Amino acid sequence: MKKIFIYSTLASAVIFAMNSAYADEQKVEELDVIEISSDASQEGLAKEFSGGQVASGTRVGILGNKANLENPFATTGYTNKFIQDKQARSVADVLKNDPNIRVARGFGNFQESYFMRGFITNSDDILYNGLYGLLPRQYIASEMFERVEVQRGASAFLNGAAPSGGSIGGTIALMPKRAPSEDLNRLNIGISSNERTNVGADVSRRFGDSKEFGVRLNAAHTEGESAIDNDKARNTVFHLGLDWKGEKARISADLGYQKNHLSSPRPSVTLAGTVTEVPSAPKATSNWGQHWTYSEERDVFGTLRAEYDFLPNFTGYAAYGFHDGKESNVLANLTVRDNNGNGTEYRFDNTRRNIIHTGEVGLKGNFETASVGHEWTLNINRYQEKRKNAYVMDWQNAFATNIYSPIYLDGIAYSPNALRGNDLGSPALTNRVVLTSVALADTLSFLDKTLQVTLGARWQQLSTKDFAYNTGVQSASYKEARITPSMGIVYRFTPELSVYGNYIENLAQGGSAPSPAINQGETLKPYVSKQKEIGVKYESQNGFGASLALFSTEKPRGYLGANNFYTTKGKDRHNGAEINIYGQVAQNIRLLGGVTLLQAKQRDTGSSTTEGKYTIGVPKFQGNLGLEYDVKAIDGLTLESRLTYTASSYANAQNTLKVKGWTRVDVGARYIAIIGNTPVTLRARLDNLTNKKYWESVGGYPNYGYLVSGAPRTLSVSATIDF
């Protein structure tokens, strides 16, 4: 009955809109963009850049909102309009459009992770309204967000150390929706290949004499089988955003809920040491996942932010966030053991619970000394997390299969030799994490803001405790602190052109000495990754933008020396260049894309087989080009395409297993009609036009080169109605 309702509603909307196109001769235009604030700041969100796909600025950690040309770091902010037009269901769907990012997958699960400048950024380390660790770990629905912002490069000074130690190559920041000035009543319905349907509502109101109080509610549900055989998903999300704006004070609050269930998902593929050649990717629709496997997560999360202006140039702020996440998985991941695709799977069950509390307080202001302007910020941040885990691993009870001719079992029971850790029904505490930091920043402006210099530093303390499975006895502890400095410079040659440079670091817990080492179990001092970057940015008054960034990042790594002592000596060095283009090249043509050239190599590894070799999963070249074309002959019709290219990479540290590069073509169209006073937007999109079979990503967790198969040809259509 539900599918019949969705189909009939969608069909009615399509027919109604198509008929109205002949009757309605008025010019079709997009709805006006309303300037709103997603945190609680006075500045509000940066306005959309010409074309509406990206913003004219982003939030830059403790520095606040920065216009693109005044920002000493490389960033991009994808707008809600762009999210809707691409029919993006998840944050990963949005970031597949970024030429500097490649979406990957977590180790042994279905967590979305991201290669940024050749380093991994996990979904654990995504910022939500400026705070870490608050969103679902594995899948993040896009319906909740006004902006998806990308900060390229290290960011310990800007945001603090990431909870999982990632974000060396970049940080993803998500800004929740707020109520615009005008009432919003939006319904979205859609369907994609193999009857995966989605329904969503987006409603907002503002109240008060000056409309000072706003409420925005988003609710969405997606369910059904994908274009992959027997791969089913069910996702439900609710998000409530509240805000209040007074003369001197501003308060915002968010509350979110998401439940995501995957049934018989297609797992990643691990290559055993006996494989000498990477197997070709199977048929794009093929699914070697067992029918009884599943992955489920349930998350409740929220934030509260407040600002108060003590003086016109002196403001205090505070924020609090919480996250209660539960996960349950029954998995059977595939390990290929020869060049013909033969392999084994075994059952692995696990449950997990994350309880997170985090917050920050700060002061910010501005003043002048002589002819020098100052914009300063003082920030104190604290993050607390409890991780509870349990598992049953039956690796000695493996069963045979083949990646090209999968063997399906009705089910498999645990063997007597299964390894167990804690109780699946009630996972016990295994980790505590506490991150504390204090940061101070000052942006000095010279020559009427033609030259801006940002100086700052953050004192960061990392504290962790590990507890043994089954006994709960504390097995390890770690407490280290370090100051991470940063400097950024921007010089604006003209209102359209600026150059910039920065030095910034990333901080993570040091590695743990492995069993062969004489200092086995010792955790090293914090790893400090160091980034140097220079670049140029251009935004024309006609609405076209471009940027070039040159960067070099060094990440420490553990080294087991000839004396069998484990220490910090090796490093991964990533040198690269990024070119990005965006905006309008003509009144009816928009471009979004770019290329990344990257040399990511291992240095001082202590082994001739890996010294100077390329990092797992990182291509030397990748690029995207998105094109939108408004058809002048048919008012309201837009055609679009996206070309994605990723060069070859390696699936092992020795670079003996080479994974072929790939090219994918996606096409789409949308049509906007005004029916009476009601805008209706019809969208259609065909991803992987040629139904290409390919390995989309290699790895996604440090030092592991598992493979993830690309999705098959997928058609998605939807209708968005603004009542």
Phi, psi and omega per residue, in radians:
M1 nan -0.701 -3.137
K2 -1.089 -0.767 -3.125
K3 -1.170 -0.667 3.115
I4 -1.061 -0.738 3.116
F5 -1.085 -0.780 -3.129
I6 -1.099 -0.817 -3.126
Y7 -1.069 -0.799 -3.069
S8 -1.181 -0.692 3.114
T9 -1.132 -0.776 3.124
L10 -1.103 -0.786 3.135
A11 -1.086 -0.727 3.137
S12 -1.106 -0.734 3.130
A13 -1.100 -0.742 3.129
V14 -1.087 -0.864 -3.108
I15 -1.104 -0.785 -3.133
F16 -1.045 -0.784 -3.119
A17 -1.174 -0.731 -3.122
M18 -1.132 -0.717 3.116
N19 -1.141 -0.689 -3.087
S20 -1.199 -0.383 -3.102
A21 -1.077 -0.575 3.142
Y22 -1.386 -0.529 -3.062
A23 -1.517 -0.492 -3.045
D24 -1.753 1.933 -3.065
E25 -1.762 0.037 -3.125
Q26 -1.244 2.724 -3.123
K27 -1.226 2.335 -3.139
V28 -1.567 2.263 3.115
E29 -2.331 2.745 3.063
E30 -1.229 2.719 3.034
L31 -1.118 2.590 3.101
D32 -1.080 2.523 3.092
V33 -1.514 2.244 -3.133
I34 -1.769 2.256 3.129
E35 -1.337 2.139 -3.118
I36 -2.365 2.948 3.095
S37 -2.016 2.269 -3.118
S38 -1.626 -0.287 3.096
D39 -1.786 -1.807 2.968
A40 -2.650 0.322 -2.987
S41 -1.425 2.747 -3.141
Q42 -1.282 -0.476 -3.036
E43 -1.211 -0.592 -3.039
G44 1.354 3.118 3.113
L45 -1.313 2.595 3.038
A46 -1.123 2.555 -3.125
K47 -1.203 2.756 3.070
E48 -1.144 2.469 3.009
F49 -1.364 2.861 -3.119
S50 -0.893 2.270 -3.091
G51 1.745 -0.381 3.003
G52 1.387 0.033 -3.101
Q53 -1.462 -0.658 3.135
V54 -2.209 2.907 -3.114
A55 -1.652 2.848 3.124
S56 -1.438 -0.029 3.099
G57 -2.992 3.044 -3.132
T58 -2.498 2.958 2.970
R59 -1.409 2.366 -3.079
V60 -2.115 1.220 3.111
G61 0.953 -2.341 -3.083
I62 -1.224 -0.195 3.110
L63 -1.347 -0.199 -3.139
G64 1.370 -2.790 -3.108
N65 -1.306 2.361 3.124
K66 -2.318 2.331 2.989
A67 -1.144 2.620 -3.073
N68 -0.931 -0.778 -3.053
L69 -1.372 -0.125 3.116
E70 -1.960 0.244 -3.056
N71 -1.825 2.130 3.134
P72 -1.383 0.155 3.104
F73 -2.216 2.825 -3.113
A74 -1.603 2.101 -3.113
T75 -2.466 2.789 3.000
T76 -2.508 2.378 3.079
G77 -2.045 1.985 3.120
Y78 -1.509 2.303 -3.013
T79 -1.487 2.881 3.078
N80 -1.141 -0.577 3.061
K81 -1.041 -0.756 3.117
F82 -1.122 -0.743 3.120
I83 -1.009 -0.794 -3.137
Q84 -1.164 -0.790 -3.063
D85 -1.132 -0.509 3.112
K86 -1.553 0.032 -3.107
Q87 0.916 0.710 -3.105
A88 -1.305 2.123 3.128
R89 -1.565 -0.420 -3.110
S90 -2.340 2.919 3.071
V91 -1.075 -0.639 3.102
A92 -1.068 -0.651 3.102
D93 -1.068 -0.649 3.105
V94 -1.160 -0.800 -3.003
L95 -1.363 -0.153 3.003
K96 -1.157 -0.253 3.099
N97 -1.504 -0.143 -3.090
D98 -1.507 2.159 -3.082
P99 -1.220 -0.253 -3.099
N100 -1.748 0.037 -3.078
I101 -2.172 2.488 2.937
R102 -2.226 2.247 -3.098
V103 -1.382 2.311 3.126
A104 -2.223 -2.807 -3.077
R105 -2.443 2.564 3.108
G106 -1.146 2.950 -3.069
F107 -1.359 2.053 3.040
G108 1.276 0.125 3.133
N109 -2.463 -2.792 -3.084
F110 -2.092 0.497 3.099
Q111 -1.207 2.344 3.063
E112 -1.374 2.221 3.061
S113 -2.322 2.930 -2.926
Y114 -2.423 2.254 2.953
F115 -1.447 2.076 3.100
M116 -2.262 2.024 -3.039
R117 0.955 0.546 3.071
G118 1.497 -0.043 3.101
F119 -1.896 2.787 -3.095
I120 -1.604 2.278 2.933
T121 -1.985 2.067 -3.123
N122 -1.499 2.754 3.082
S123 -1.130 -0.377 3.039
D124 -1.041 -0.501 -2.994
D125 -1.777 0.382 3.080
I126 -1.495 2.394 3.106
L127 -1.467 2.364 3.066
Y128 -2.124 1.939 -3.086
N129 0.947 0.645 3.047
G130 1.551 0.043 -3.096
L131 -2.168 2.502 -3.122
Y132 -1.418 2.703 2.839
G133 1.353 0.224 -2.992
L134 -1.721 -0.168 -3.026
L135 -1.817 2.848 3.085
P136 -0.920 2.481 -3.041
R137 -1.317 -0.564 -2.936
Q138 -1.821 -0.684 -3.090
Y139 -2.491 2.292 -3.124
I140 -2.130 1.960 3.130
A141 -1.181 2.522 -3.037
S142 -1.516 -0.205 -3.024
E143 -1.100 -0.287 -3.035
M144 -1.492 -0.145 -2.836
F145 -2.076 2.456 3.039
E146 -1.483 -0.596 -3.133
R147 -2.440 2.508 2.934
V148 -2.030 1.890 -3.023
E149 -1.887 2.462 -3.133
V150 -2.044 2.106 3.005
Q151 -1.825 1.954 -3.080
R152 -1.487 2.353 3.108
G153 1.736 3.084 -3.121
A154 -1.113 2.772 -3.028
S155 -2.708 0.444 -3.121
A156 -1.037 -0.672 3.106
F157 -1.176 -0.725 -3.057
L158 -1.274 -0.732 -2.973
N159 -2.147 -0.137 -3.003
G160 1.541 2.956 3.135
A161 -1.165 2.402 3.115
A162 -1.280 2.514 -3.060
P163 -0.981 -0.672 -3.105
S164 -1.683 0.081 3.106
G165 1.465 0.140 -3.132
G166 -1.555 -2.580 3.120
S167 1.126 0.454 3.084
I168 -1.213 -0.717 -3.109
G169 -1.627 -0.082 3.136
G170 2.809 2.867 -3.125
T171 -2.280 2.473 3.079
I172 -1.855 2.234 -3.122
A173 -2.141 2.228 -3.093
L174 -1.952 2.275 -3.112
M175 -1.915 2.132 -3.087
P176 -1.222 2.824 -3.121
K177 -1.318 2.639 3.039
R178 -2.278 2.783 3.122
A179 -1.234 2.173 3.059
P180 -1.312 3.137 -3.079
S181 -1.141 -0.632 -3.126
E182 -1.736 2.635 3.106
D183 -1.032 2.527 3.139
L184 -2.206 2.246 3.052
N185 -2.345 1.685 -3.002
R186 -2.146 2.314 3.076
L187 -2.113 2.332 3.091
N188 -2.193 2.270 3.082
I189 -2.322 2.509 -3.097
G190 -2.800 2.941 3.108
I191 -2.615 2.545 3.096
S192 -2.267 3.101 -3.034
S193 -0.830 2.462 -3.134
N194 1.092 0.520 2.933
E195 1.193 0.564 2.964
R196 -1.430 2.035 -3.012
T197 -1.907 2.727 3.063
N198 -2.538 2.474 3.099
V199 -2.330 2.373 3.137
G200 -2.571 2.629 3.086
A201 -2.264 2.452 -3.135
D202 -2.336 1.906 -3.017
V203 -2.243 2.378 3.108
S204 -2.547 2.694 3.096
R205 -2.540 2.667 2.972
R206 -2.139 2.494 -3.057
F207 -2.233 2.834 3.113
G208 1.801 2.825 -3.116
D209 -1.044 -0.612 3.126
S210 -1.918 0.301 -3.083
K211 0.938 0.769 -3.073
E212 -1.378 -0.321 -3.107
F213 -1.966 2.232 -3.101
G214 -2.161 2.559 3.096
V215 -2.319 2.295 3.068
R216 -2.398 2.217 -3.110
L217 -2.106 2.261 3.036
N218 -2.095 2.341 3.064
A219 -2.416 2.364 -3.113
A220 -2.607 2.618 3.097
H221 -2.467 2.301 3.084
T222 -2.195 2.383 -3.109
E223 -2.743 2.541 3.021
G224 2.302 -3.112 -3.110
E225 -1.551 2.477 3.113
S226 -1.513 -3.034 3.095
A227 -1.259 -0.189 3.043
I228 -1.448 2.382 -3.077
D229 -0.954 2.200 2.995
N230 1.062 0.265 3.123
D231 -1.604 1.947 -3.055
K232 -2.067 2.657 3.121
A233 -2.527 2.645 3.048
R234 -2.499 2.093 -3.098
N235 -2.305 2.281 3.076
T236 -2.201 2.318 -3.105
V237 -2.441 2.401 3.004
F238 -2.235 2.468 3.103
H239 -2.566 2.223 3.132
L240 -2.034 2.204 3.094
G241 -2.084 2.249 -3.136
L242 -2.146 2.542 3.041
D243 -2.663 2.626 3.110
W244 -2.417 2.360 -3.097
K245 -2.193 1.998 3.049
G246 -1.797 -2.987 -3.121
E247 -1.170 -0.712 -3.128
K248 -2.092 -0.262 -3.041
A249 -2.071 2.658 3.080
R250 -2.481 2.375 -3.135
I251 -2.345 2.427 3.025
S252 -2.400 2.642 3.128
A253 -2.522 2.588 3.131
D254 -2.400 2.496 3.053
L255 -2.411 2.189 -3.093
G256 -2.240 2.658 3.070
Y257 -2.466 2.341 3.051
Q258 -2.494 2.373 2.998
K259 -2.222 2.150 -3.071
N260 -2.206 2.209 -3.123
H261 -2.230 2.180 3.061
L262 -1.919 2.274 3.125
S263 -2.034 2.172 -3.111
S264 0.935 0.846 3.130
P265 -1.236 2.624 3.129
R266 -1.348 2.064 -3.065
P267 -1.426 2.923 3.022
S268 -1.283 2.973 -3.056
V269 -2.133 2.099 3.070
T270 -1.648 2.432 3.125
L271 -1.765 2.138 3.110
A272 -1.257 2.864 3.141
G273 -1.141 -0.263 3.128
T274 -1.421 -0.171 3.129
V275 -1.418 2.258 -3.130
T276 -1.908 -0.136 3.141
E277 -2.583 2.346 -3.117
V278 -1.155 2.177 3.134
P279 -1.156 2.580 3.083
S280 -1.163 2.639 -3.118
A281 -1.145 2.410 3.101
P282 -1.223 3.131 3.060
K283 -0.900 2.405 -2.988
A284 -1.059 -0.518 -3.120
T285 -1.538 -0.132 -3.050
S286 -1.161 2.513 3.127
N287 -2.318 1.973 3.115
W288 -1.655 0.138 3.081
G289 -1.292 2.475 3.109
Q290 -1.241 2.547 -3.036
H291 -1.165 -0.377 -3.093
W292 -1.632 0.031 3.118
T293 -1.450 2.652 3.092
Y294 -2.773 2.889 3.033
S295 -2.474 2.274 -3.101
E296 -2.401 2.403 3.042
E297 -2.406 2.516 3.105
R298 -2.284 2.215 -3.032
D299 -2.345 2.396 2.977
V300 -2.155 2.312 -3.036
F301 -2.691 2.825 3.131
G302 -3.001 2.916 3.090
T303 -2.438 2.744 3.016
L304 -2.408 2.204 -3.134
R305 -2.271 2.583 3.098
A306 -2.562 2.560 3.047
E307 -2.337 2.563 3.074
Y308 -2.469 2.283 3.137
D309 -1.574 1.788 3.076
F310 -1.215 -0.649 3.082
L311 -2.452 2.897 3.111
P312 -0.990 -0.456 -3.114
N313 -2.098 0.429 -3.094
F314 -2.568 2.011 -3.020
T315 -2.273 2.457 3.004
G316 -1.917 2.616 3.141
Y317 -2.553 2.766 3.115
A318 -2.648 2.666 3.137
A319 -2.604 2.618 3.080
Y320 -2.438 2.497 3.086
G321 -2.482 2.632 3.096
F322 -2.424 2.745 3.110
H323 -2.647 2.235 3.021
D324 -2.141 1.868 -3.069
G325 -2.094 2.372 3.099
K326 -2.156 2.424 3.114
E327 -2.307 2.559 3.070
S328 -2.515 2.253 -3.076
N329 -2.405 2.441 2.894
V330 -2.139 1.948 -2.959
L331 -2.136 2.767 3.019
A332 -2.611 1.397 -3.068
N333 -1.361 2.630 -3.024
L334 -1.687 2.325 2.962
T335 -2.027 2.011 3.091
V336 -1.429 2.322 -2.993
R337 -2.038 -0.055 3.035
D338 -2.609 3.089 -3.058
N339 -1.320 -0.126 -3.131
N340 -1.680 0.080 3.105
G341 1.545 0.070 3.080
N342 -1.273 2.471 -3.111
G343 -2.842 -2.950 -3.127
T344 -2.379 2.730 3.015
E345 -2.295 2.684 3.013
Y346 -2.501 2.754 -3.072
R347 -1.405 2.371 3.075
F348 -2.434 2.045 3.109
D349 -1.904 2.511 3.023
N350 -2.703 2.652 3.013
T351 -2.243 2.694 -3.056
R352 -2.660 2.569 3.005
R353 -2.414 2.321 3.089
N354 -2.043 2.252 3.066
I355 -2.141 2.043 -2.994
I356 -2.230 2.367 2.974
H357 -2.271 2.318 -3.113
T358 -2.583 2.753 3.135
G359 -2.967 2.981 3.105
E360 -2.654 2.683 2.987
V361 -2.338 2.694 -3.120
G362 -2.942 2.966 3.047
L363 -2.263 2.564 3.082
K364 -2.609 2.705 -3.134
G365 -3.026 -3.018 3.113
N366 -2.595 2.645 3.101
F367 -2.796 3.026 3.116
E368 -2.206 2.481 2.992
T369 -2.175 2.002 -3.033
A370 0.999 -2.110 -3.124
S371 -1.813 0.282 -3.099
V372 -1.898 2.197 3.068
G373 -1.571 2.608 3.135
H374 -2.268 2.290 2.940
E375 -2.121 1.947 -2.977
W376 -2.060 2.734 3.111
T377 -2.547 2.356 2.987
L378 -2.081 2.213 -3.015
N379 -2.344 2.372 3.031
I380 -2.146 2.258 -3.021
N381 -2.319 2.541 3.068
R382 -2.511 2.407 -3.122
Y383 -2.282 2.248 3.125
Q384 -2.256 2.287 -3.119
E385 -2.419 2.401 2.974
K386 -2.019 2.198 3.122
R387 -1.961 2.211 3.104
K388 -2.029 2.326 -3.051
N389 -2.421 2.708 2.983
A390 -2.689 2.656 -3.129
Y391 -2.702 2.770 2.888
V392 -2.321 2.082 -3.080
M393 -2.090 2.111 -3.063
D394 -2.029 0.971 -3.021
W395 -1.215 -0.348 3.106
Q396 -1.414 -0.105 -3.122
N397 -1.939 0.820 -3.090
A398 -1.332 2.669 3.100
F399 -2.221 2.651 -3.023
A400 -1.411 2.618 3.027
T401 -2.769 -3.101 3.119
N402 -2.518 2.391 -3.052
I403 -1.159 -0.443 3.141
Y404 -1.646 -0.431 3.091
S405 -2.340 1.349 -3.041
P406 -1.082 2.536 3.051
I407 -1.856 2.195 -3.090
Y408 -1.876 2.341 3.070
L409 -1.879 2.581 3.125
D410 -1.184 -0.422 -3.134
G411 2.909 2.880 3.138
I412 -2.549 2.276 -3.135
A413 -1.533 2.793 3.069
Y414 -1.158 2.514 3.029
S415 -1.554 2.896 3.106
P416 -1.078 -0.364 -3.093
N417 -1.584 0.089 -3.113
A418 -1.059 2.417 3.104
L419 -1.544 2.372 -3.074
R420 -2.222 2.420 3.062
G421 -2.319 1.965 -3.094
N422 1.105 -3.005 -3.055
D423 -1.814 2.144 -3.131
L424 -1.014 -0.597 -3.114
G425 -1.309 -0.311 -3.124
S426 -2.629 1.348 -3.085
P427 -1.017 2.487 -3.071
A428 -1.819 2.852 -3.098
L429 -1.088 2.224 3.083
T430 -2.136 -0.380 -3.122
N431 -2.588 2.522 2.917
R432 -2.177 2.368 3.125
V433 -2.242 2.273 3.045
V434 -2.291 2.129 3.095
L435 -2.064 2.218 -3.126
T436 -2.257 2.398 -3.132
S437 -2.627 2.717 3.024
V438 -2.317 2.242 -3.083
A439 -2.252 2.554 3.080
L440 -2.360 2.289 -3.120
A441 -2.396 2.582 3.064
D442 -2.497 2.193 3.047
T443 -1.810 2.012 -3.117
L444 -1.675 2.297 -3.117
S445 -1.981 2.275 3.137
F446 -2.156 2.752 3.007
L447 0.950 0.873 3.118
D448 0.993 0.783 3.104
K449 1.195 0.222 3.034
T450 -1.170 -0.646 3.100
L451 -2.053 2.225 3.093
Q452 -2.241 2.320 3.136
V453 -2.163 2.157 3.115
T454 -1.861 2.176 3.096
L455 -2.128 2.474 3.134
G456 -3.036 2.988 3.105
A457 -2.745 2.703 3.091
R458 -2.314 2.213 2.965
W459 -1.524 2.176 -3.041
Q460 -2.236 2.282 3.048
Q461 -1.997 2.251 3.108
L462 -1.885 2.190 -3.130
S463 -2.368 2.170 3.113
T464 -2.381 2.649 3.012
K465 -2.358 2.346 3.107
D466 -1.939 2.516 -3.123
F467 -2.211 2.397 -3.047
A468 -1.197 2.501 3.005
Y469 -1.120 2.584 3.058
N470 1.285 -0.689 -3.125
T471 -1.741 -0.501 -3.097
G472 1.320 0.088 -3.139
V473 -1.267 2.384 3.101
Q474 -1.091 2.173 -3.057
S475 -1.855 -0.338 -3.131
A476 -2.843 2.709 3.045
S477 -2.540 2.726 -3.052
Y478 -2.634 2.296 3.098
K479 -2.633 1.882 -3.118
E480 -2.410 2.692 3.130
A481 -2.393 2.680 3.133
R482 -2.790 2.657 3.033
I483 -1.714 2.252 3.108
T484 -1.982 1.966 3.141
P485 -1.502 2.914 3.078
S486 -2.721 2.659 3.060
M487 -2.546 2.417 3.081
G488 -2.406 2.502 -3.122
I489 -2.309 2.374 3.038
V490 -2.281 2.274 3.026
Y491 -2.168 2.185 -3.067
R492 -1.784 1.839 -3.137
F493 -1.180 -0.766 3.129
T494 -2.456 2.985 3.064
P495 -1.045 -0.280 -3.093
E496 -1.862 -0.176 -2.981
L497 -2.392 2.295 3.064
S498 -2.475 2.707 3.013
V499 -2.074 2.709 -3.086
Y500 -2.598 2.863 3.030
G501 -2.673 2.711 3.100
N502 -2.679 2.726 2.912
Y503 -2.237 2.248 -3.099
I504 -2.680 2.711 -3.075
E505 -2.116 2.883 3.010
N506 -2.217 2.562 -3.051
L507 -2.191 2.340 3.115
A508 -2.601 2.722 3.082
Q509 -1.060 2.435 3.128
G510 -1.183 2.843 -3.132
G511 -1.237 2.843 3.135
S512 -1.833 2.329 -3.094
A513 -1.104 2.273 -3.106
P514 -1.346 3.077 -3.018
S515 -1.095 -0.547 3.133
P516 -1.226 -0.312 -3.021
A517 -1.332 2.588 3.101
I518 -1.257 -0.342 3.052
N519 -1.811 0.643 -3.117
Q520 -0.858 2.336 3.096
G521 1.570 -0.270 3.127
E522 -1.233 2.341 3.085
T523 -1.718 2.260 -3.043
L524 -1.293 2.881 3.054
K525 -1.007 2.791 -3.103
P526 -0.942 2.418 3.030
Y527 -1.353 2.212 3.109
V528 -1.961 1.908 3.063
S529 -1.543 2.425 -3.047
K530 -2.132 2.267 -3.106
Q531 -2.125 2.379 2.993
K532 -2.131 2.392 -3.052
E533 -2.608 2.468 2.962
I534 -2.306 2.732 -3.125
G535 -2.964 3.045 3.111
V536 -2.373 2.490 -3.131
K537 -2.267 2.505 -3.105
Y538 -2.442 2.285 3.038
E539 -2.420 1.958 -3.078
S540 -1.406 2.754 3.071
Q541 -1.200 -0.285 3.103
N542 -1.466 -0.086 3.013
G543 1.795 0.330 3.091
F544 -1.991 2.412 -3.134
G545 -2.255 2.644 3.102
A546 -2.695 2.709 3.099
S547 -2.599 2.668 3.056
L548 -2.303 2.264 3.104
A549 -2.233 2.339 3.018
L550 -2.039 2.249 -3.031
F551 -2.497 2.761 3.039
S552 -2.479 2.200 -3.115
T553 -2.253 2.325 3.078
E554 -2.057 2.208 3.133
K555 -2.012 2.167 3.116
P556 -1.158 2.766 3.052
R557 -2.575 2.789 3.137
G558 -1.259 2.676 -3.083
Y559 -2.456 2.187 3.083
L560 -1.720 1.834 -3.033
G561 -1.361 3.096 -3.124
A562 -1.113 -0.441 3.110
N563 -1.469 0.136 3.111
N564 1.161 0.469 3.107
F565 -1.900 2.262 -3.083
Y566 -1.588 2.178 -3.094
T567 -2.561 3.036 3.091
T568 -1.536 1.950 3.126
K569 -2.529 -0.817 -3.117
G570 -1.214 2.972 3.123
K571 -2.777 2.697 2.944
D572 -1.798 2.201 3.137
R573 -1.987 2.111 -3.129
H574 -2.021 1.955 3.054
N575 -1.922 2.344 -3.076
G576 -2.802 3.052 3.082
A577 -2.389 2.441 3.105
E578 -2.201 2.307 3.036
I579 -2.118 2.233 3.128
N580 -2.222 2.483 3.037
I581 -2.276 2.601 -3.116
Y582 -2.840 2.820 3.077
G583 1.738 -2.787 -3.041
Q584 -1.802 2.282 3.014
V585 -1.741 -0.235 3.010
A586 -2.676 2.973 -3.076
Q587 -1.042 -0.528 -3.080
N588 -2.052 0.285 -3.133
I589 -2.283 2.225 3.115
R590 -2.144 2.454 3.104
L591 -2.107 2.572 3.015
L592 -2.618 2.053 -3.114
G593 3.064 -2.826 -3.134
G594 2.698 -3.045 -3.138
V595 -2.413 2.725 3.034
T596 -2.247 2.193 3.005
L597 -1.905 2.229 -2.971
L598 -2.486 2.301 3.007
Q599 -2.036 1.795 -3.079
A600 -1.984 1.845 -3.033
K601 -2.193 2.682 3.075
Q602 -1.563 2.349 -3.124
R603 -2.226 2.553 3.078
D604 0.920 0.870 -3.089
T605 -1.444 -0.334 -3.086
G606 1.467 0.117 -3.136
S607 -2.420 2.310 3.129
S608 -1.193 -0.360 -3.116
T609 -1.359 -0.326 -3.116
T610 -2.093 -0.263 -3.093
E611 -1.048 2.169 3.117
G612 1.347 0.061 -3.130
K613 -1.466 2.816 -3.086
Y614 -1.331 2.585 3.119
T615 -1.176 2.499 -3.125
I616 -0.981 2.317 2.971
G617 1.381 0.041 -3.046
V618 -1.856 1.999 3.119
P619 -1.351 2.781 3.087
K620 -1.361 -0.406 -3.074
F621 -2.577 2.439 3.017
Q622 -2.658 2.692 -3.118
G623 -2.834 2.699 3.061
N624 -2.297 2.603 2.965
L625 -2.493 1.973 3.080
G626 -1.868 2.386 -3.100
L627 -2.280 2.316 3.001
E628 -2.138 2.361 -3.088
Y629 -2.298 2.057 3.071
D630 -1.469 2.078 -3.104
V631 -1.324 1.973 -3.067
K632 -1.144 -0.544 -3.084
A633 -1.270 -0.361 -3.131
I634 -2.220 1.744 -3.073
D635 -1.063 2.212 3.116
G636 1.702 -0.098 -3.115
L637 -1.723 2.255 3.097
T638 -2.205 2.290 3.037
L639 -1.822 2.548 -3.106
E640 -2.485 2.750 3.067
S641 -2.634 2.760 3.086
R642 -2.506 2.234 3.082
L643 -1.949 2.214 -3.130
T644 -2.159 2.238 3.110
Y645 -2.242 2.357 3.057
T646 -2.328 2.163 -3.129
A647 -1.273 3.059 -3.118
S648 -1.149 2.769 3.079
S649 -2.567 -3.095 -3.072
Y650 -2.054 2.548 -3.102
A651 -1.755 0.054 3.053
N652 -2.556 2.794 -3.056
A653 -1.183 -0.412 -3.141
Q654 -1.437 -0.121 3.134
N655 1.089 0.530 3.066
T656 -1.635 -0.234 3.130
L657 -1.980 1.778 -3.073
K658 -1.730 2.267 3.134
V659 -1.795 2.244 -3.076
K660 -1.097 2.605 3.016
G661 -1.293 3.042 -3.087
W662 -2.651 2.728 3.069
T663 -2.269 2.338 3.123
R664 -2.260 2.442 3.122
V665 -2.025 2.242 3.077
D666 -2.148 2.485 3.139
V667 -2.334 2.805 3.132
G668 -2.930 3.084 3.107
A669 -2.724 2.697 2.990
R670 -2.499 2.665 -3.112
Y671 -2.374 2.244 -3.117
I672 -1.958 2.200 3.101
A673 -2.205 2.579 3.021
I674 -1.825 1.960 -3.113
I675 -1.807 1.787 -2.952
G676 1.181 -2.002 3.025
N677 -1.959 0.290 -3.040
T678 -1.886 1.995 3.056
P679 -1.292 2.348 3.064
V680 -2.219 2.172 3.127
T681 -1.960 2.099 3.090
L682 -1.800 2.298 -3.100
R683 -2.264 2.504 3.031
A684 -2.420 2.453 -3.097
R685 -2.539 2.382 3.099
L686 -2.136 1.840 3.114
D687 -1.568 2.531 -3.092
N688 0.982 1.097 -3.060
L689 -0.889 -0.702 -3.063
T690 -1.579 0.063 -3.110
N691 0.971 0.739 -3.100
K692 -1.177 2.438 3.020
K693 -1.764 2.269 -3.038
Y694 -2.870 2.787 2.999
W695 -1.523 1.926 -3.023
E696 -1.299 -0.649 -3.139
S697 -2.486 2.719 3.119
V698 -2.200 2.029 -3.093
G699 1.384 -2.820 -3.015
G700 2.505 -0.040 3.040
Y701 -2.444 2.365 -3.011
P702 -0.903 2.272 3.025
N703 1.286 0.209 3.079
Y704 -2.108 2.329 -3.029
G705 -1.984 0.731 3.108
Y706 -1.214 2.774 -3.022
L707 -1.923 2.504 3.064
V708 -2.160 2.171 -3.091
S709 -1.353 2.467 3.116
G710 -1.240 2.639 -3.137
A711 -1.217 2.599 3.122
P712 -1.323 -3.131 3.061
R713 -0.964 2.232 -3.074
T714 -2.368 2.165 3.081
L715 -1.745 2.257 3.098
S716 -2.230 2.282 3.065
V717 -2.256 2.598 -3.121
S718 -2.707 2.839 3.044
A719 -2.312 2.267 3.078
T720 -2.005 2.173 -3.063
I721 -2.079 2.158 3.074
D722 -1.831 1.831 -3.060
F723 -1.356 nan nan
